Amino acid sequence: MKYFLPNRLLLLFLLLFPAACGDPETLAAVPPPIATEAAVPTPTTPPVIVQETPATAIQLTPTVTSPALTPTLPVQTPVPTGEPAPCGVILPILTESAVPVTAELPEVEIPENVPEEARPALQRLLDAPETVGLAAYQLGYEANGLYHNADVPMPLASVVKIIDLIAYAQGANDGRFNPAEWIPLSEIERYYLPGTDLSSHRLALQDLEVRNLVAYDPPATPLEEIPWLMMRFSSNAATDYLHMAIGQQTIEETAVALDLTTQTAPCPFIGQFLAMSNHEREDSDKQTIEGYIADPAAYGEEVIRLTELYAGDETFRQEEIELRGRSPSLPVQSLFSENLNAKGSAAEYAGLMARIFNNGLNSGYINIVVRRNLEWPMVVIPENQELFSTIGYKNGAFPGILTTVYYAQRLEDGGRVVVALFYRQLPETMYRDWRRNLPHDALAHWLLADPQAIPTLNALLSQ
């Protein structure tokens, strides 16, 4: 089965800090990727039904002119106290819910129709089933779907950015944000911490230049392009700019309105990095993180405080950039990620992708904005248009954690499929290998592309 893959992956959150990023020189020698998140491969299938191709038909970006610049994105009404809402103002920081499968699955022979590149991910599912959450089904045939730890909250990494995307689209729909407003790039740069994203933010800015979407005096770009940078390149800085402009309380209210009942609080990424480690800390990172776990409310306040401090205090920001020479160990990063990174369940995120795919958000405009940004693989990888009518996609990674969500419609049989596949507690060597070779993404691709994949894997897991 043929897939159209990028040359290599530069995941958002491949690792949070340089010490955990593997060999930078090796990564630098890799040819430029198609995307900073795992790009969507496309299997060969014969055509039959085409539903729609919104990603290629809809363009929201204006022609570049000499705009009258406005310095900042309008900020929403603050919480009633007048103080910035802590992370976790509505949603919990930690979660106690469903217990994952712990018993090993029976030893079985992997079926021949499983692609070779997907086999390591399937083997991990069989060997450590408690570390995997999976929901995959064809719309209209949910009862025949594949569900494994589907209701167990799992760390989400970048997948949680879908909530920010929907909250932005809702604000633009309501008139709180003006998509045509030009935003100085310096406003976004205030949230950028070099060395934490394997150049995804730099690539995002290069993309704006290539598409002639940067005006100067000062450099600026249309607001509606910032969600594209967040989804297409997974720029943390773009995400945090939107997150703070929308407001923590509104982000959490959006998750509640989407019926994400297993969702824990999404916090700004720069705040997470700094909560994990910063140049002013005297206590050990592990000790501090253990304190956050013991007192999640204090963490919720601290992550917002650090976000505002980094974005608003030039001295602190420059000192952090210049003096940051120590990175937490991978076990310490994993301790943070397993406990304090936002969580959600595979079932609910598969359901969210189905809702988006069905244009089930609050208005036609919101659906257009969200789908336009999720369906970038249909534009960036033209081969997809030969094989799928639609693909929507987001993934992410934290140390030991790899996640991916999809919706797609096959041209072969018109099947409309959603997949949410979350891995956690990956051993360090396995994690470093997977972030390059992407077996988890290959497994998700197989479930999307092959009409026999879901029933095959269902039968395998039922033995």
N, C-alpha and C positions, 0 to 999 in steps of 0.2 A: 504494500500500500504506500503510495507516494505522498509525502507531505512537503509543503512549501515552508521551509523553516528559515529563520534568519541565520546568518553565519554563526553568531554567538549571542548569548544572553547577557545583558547588563541589567539585572533585576533592580528595581527599587528595593532597598533593604536587602540587597545581596548579603551585605553585612553592615552593621551600623558604624563600625569604626575601622580605620585602616589596619589595625592589628588583626582584625578578624576577616580581612578581605582577601586572604590568600596572597599570592605573589603579584604585586602591582605591575611589575614589568611584564610578566606573562600575560596579564589581562590587557595591558597596553598594546601588546603585539598582535592581539586578535583583530581581524578586520572589522570595520565599523558595523554595528548591528543594524537591523531594520528598526528595532525598537529597544528602549531601555527596559521594558517589561518583556516577558516571553511573547514573541510574535505568534500569530495563529497559523499553524500549519494547515494545509488543506488536502484531504485525501481525494483520490480520483474516484468519482462516481458518475454514472450516466444520468442525464437530466430527465426530469419529468414535470415538476410543478415549480413555478416561481411565484412567491407571494408578494414580495416587495423588496426594494433596494433603497431604503431611506438614506443610508450613509453616503451613497454616491449622488443622490438626487438633491440633497439639501445642503446648502452652504449658508452659514450665518455670518460669515466674516465680511465686513465692509471693504470697499476700495480704499486704499491708503490715500489720505489727503493731508493737508496741514491742519490738524485739529486744534481746537482750543482745549488745552490740557486742563484737567482737574486733578488735584494732587492725590486724592484718596478715594477709595470706594466708600459709598455711604454706609455708615454703620447702623445696624438695627437697634431698636429700642432696647436698652439694657434691662437686666432683671430689676425688680422693684426696689431693691436696696440701693441701686445706683452703683454698686460695686460689680466688677467683672465676675461672672459666674465661675465657680470652680469646675473643673472637670469632674463629672459625677453629680451635677446639680439635680438631675432627675434619675439617671440610670446608675446602677451600681458600678463600682470599680472592679470588685472581685465577684465571682459567682460561685454558687454552690447549687448544682442541679444534677441532671441525669448522669449516671455512672456509665463510663464507656465499657464496651466489651473488653474483657480481660483474658478470657480463655483463648489459647491458640487455636486457630482453625485447623481442620484436618489436613494432613499432608496430601496434596493433590498434584497432578500433572497439569501444568499450564497448557491450555488448549492451543492448537497450532495456529488458530486465526488471531491470536494476540500478537500485535506487532513486536518485533524484537526489541525496539527502543522503549517499549512500554513495560517490558517484563520485569525490570528491577523494581518498578513502583508497585506492580501487582504482587511480586514476591514479598515486598515489605508489608503490604496489606495482609498477606497470609501469615507472615512471621510475627508481626506486632500489631494485631488488629485494633488494640486499644489506642493506638497512636494515629488512627486515620478516621476522618469523618467524610462520608460520601453520600450524596443524593444525586441521582441521575434518572431522568425519565423523558419519554416523549409526551408532549402535551396532548391531552385527550386520553392517555393511557397511563395515568399516574399509578393506578393500582398494580400495574405490571412493572413498576419502576424498581430501581436499585437503591436500597437504603441501608447504610451501615453506620452506626453511631450518628445517625442523621440528626438527632435531637440534642446531641451533646455539644455544649459551647466549646469552640476551638479558637485558638489565637488566629486573627485574621490578617495581620500585617496590612499590606496596601489595599486589600480587597475592601476594607472599611471606607476607602475614599468614595465609594459609590454613594454613601450617605451624604457626604459633602456635595457631590455633584447634584443630587436631587434637591438638597436644601438650597443650593444656588439657583437652580432652575425655577424652584418655587418662588424665590425672592424676585427673580427677573419677571416672572409671570405676574406677580402681585404689584409690580412697579416700584419695589424697594431698591432694585438695582437697575442700572441702565447698561445693557450689554454693549452699547456703542460708545460708552465713556472710555476715554483713553487714560490708562493707568501708568504712571511713571514706573519704569522697571526698578528704580531704586526702592520703591515701596515693597516689591517682592523680594529684592535682595536682602532686605532687613531680616528675613527669615532663613537665609541661606547660610549653612555651616559647611565650609569646604571640607572635602574628604569623607563625607558621610553618605554619598549617593552614587559613587562610581561614575561621576560626570553626567548624570541624567539631567541636572538642571542646566549645565552648559550646553548639552545637546538640544534641550528645549529652546534655549535662547537662539541657538544657531538656526533652528527650524523657523523661528519668527523672522529672522533675517532673510532666509532663503525665500520665504513666502511674501517678502516685502511688507511685513506687518509691524515694523518698528519705525516710528516717527521720532525725530530728534528735537533737542532744545526743550526739555530734556528727553532722553530716549523713553519711549512709551509704547504701549500696545493696547488694542481694544480689550475691554474687560472680558468679552465673550471668548477671547483666546486663552484666558487663564485656565478654565476648566479643561481645555484641550491639552495644555501643558501638564496638567495634573493626571490625566488619563492616558494620553498617548505616550508621554515620557515619564510619568509618575514623579514629577518634580515635587519634592517635599516642600520647597519654598513656596511654590504656587499653591499647594494644598493648604499650607498654614496661613498664607495670606487670605485665602478665601475663608478658611475656618474661623479665623479671628474676626474677619469682617462680618461674616454671617452671625457669629455669636455662639458660644458654647451651649447656651440653653436652647437656642433654636436648632442646633445640630442634634441635640438629644431629643427634642420634641419631634423632629423629623423621623428619627428612628422609631419612636413610639407610634407615630402616625402610620408608619409602614408596617406595624404589627410585628416588629422584630423583638419578640418577647424574651429571647435568650441573649439579646445584645447587651454588652457592657459598654461603659462610656468611652466613646472615641476621644482621645486627647490629641492636642497638637504634637506633631512629630518632633519639632525642635525641642519642645518641652520634655518629651520622653528621652531624647538623647541627653539633654542636660541633667535631667533627674537621675539618669543612670551614671553620669560622670560629668563633672565640670571643674574648671581650674581653681575654684574657690573652696572646693570640698576638702575637709581635713579628715573626716572619718573615712573608713574603707568603703568602697562602693558596695560590697556585699552587705556590710552592716547597715548601710543606708537603705538599700533595697529591702532588706528584711524588715526594717522599721516601717517602710511604706506598706508592706504586706500586712503588718500588724495594725497599721493605722491608715486605711485607704483614704479616709477623708483628708488627712494631712497630705497625702500624695496628690489628691485632686486639687488642692489649693496650691501646692508647690509647683506642679507641672504648668499651671497657668501663670504663676508668678515668674517662673523662669522664662516662659515664652515671651511675656511682656517685657521682662528685663533685657533679654537678648535683642528683641526687636526695637526697643525704645531707648536703650542706653548704649550710645556709641562706644563709650569707654569699655564697658563690660564686653560688648560684642567683639571689639578688636583684641582685647586681652584674651578672650576665649579662643579666637582664631590663632593668635600668635603664640599663646602659652600652652595650648592643648598638645601635650606630648605623651600623655598617658591614656591608654585605652583599657577598659575592663576586659578581663579574660573572657573567653567564650562561655565557660560555665556561668559566670556572673551575668553576662548578656542573656543567656538562656533562662536564668532564674527570673530576670526582669520580664522577658518576653512571655514566658509561660504563665506569669501571674498578673502582670500589669498592662500588657498589650491588649487592645480591645478584642473581645471575643464575640462569636456568633455561631449559630449552628448551620450545618450544611443544608438541612431541610429548609430553613428559613431563607437562606441566600439563594438556593435554587428557586424557591417560590418567588423571591424578589426579581430574579432574572426572568422568570416566566411572566410576572406582572408587567415588567418593562417591555418584554417581547410582545405581549398582548396589548400594548398601548394603554395600560391600565392605571397610569398615574393621573393626577388631578385635572390635567387639561391637555389639549393637543399640543400646545406650545411646550409644556414641560416634557412630554414624551419626545418631541422633536429634539430638544436640547440634550436630553439624557442619551437618547439613542445616537445622535450625531457624534457624541464624544465616546461612547462605548464601542461604536462600530467602525473605529478608525482602521481596523485591519482590512475592511472592504475597500478602502481608499488607498492605503499605503502598500498593500500587497495585491496587485491587480489579478493575480492568478486565482485568488479566492472567488472572484466574480464568475469564473468559469465553472465553479464547483458548488458554490453555495449562493443562495439568494441573500442571506443575511448572516452576519456573525457579530455578536457582542461579547466583550471580553474584558476581564481585569484579573490581575494576579498580584502576588506580593511575596516577600520573604523577610523573615527575621532569623537570627541564628537558631538553627534546628527546626525552623518552621518554613514550609512552602505551601502556598495556597493558590487556587485558581478557580475562577467561575466563568461560565460560558452560557450563551444561548446561540443557536444556529439553526438554519433550515437547510436541509440537504436538497440538492437538485435531483438526486437519484429517485427519491420516492416522496418528496415533499414533507418528510418527517421533520417536525419542529421539536428540538431537543434542548434540555437544560442540564448542566452539570455543575455541581459544586464539590470540589475535592480538596480537602484540607489535611496536610500532614504536620505532625508535631513530634518533638523529641527525637528528631533524626540525629544519629551519631555524627560527630564532627566530620569524620572522613566521608561519610555518605552524603552529608549536607553539601560539603565542598564539591563533591563529584556531581551531585544532582543539579546544583545551580548552573553547571556548565552543560551537562548532557540532557537535562530536562525530562527524565523518564516519567515524572508525575504529569507533566503537560502532555506527553505522548499518550499516557493512559487516558487522560481527559479527551484528547483528540479522537482516539479510537472509539470512545463511548459516543461521541458526537457523530462520527462519520460513518460507522459501520452499523447498519440496521440490526445485525445479529449480536452486537457487542453487549448491550444491556442484558438480553436474555442469557447470553453465554456466561457473563460474570455472575449473574443472579444464580444460575444453576451451580456454578462453582462454589459460591459462598454458602449455598444451602446444603452442601454435602455434609 
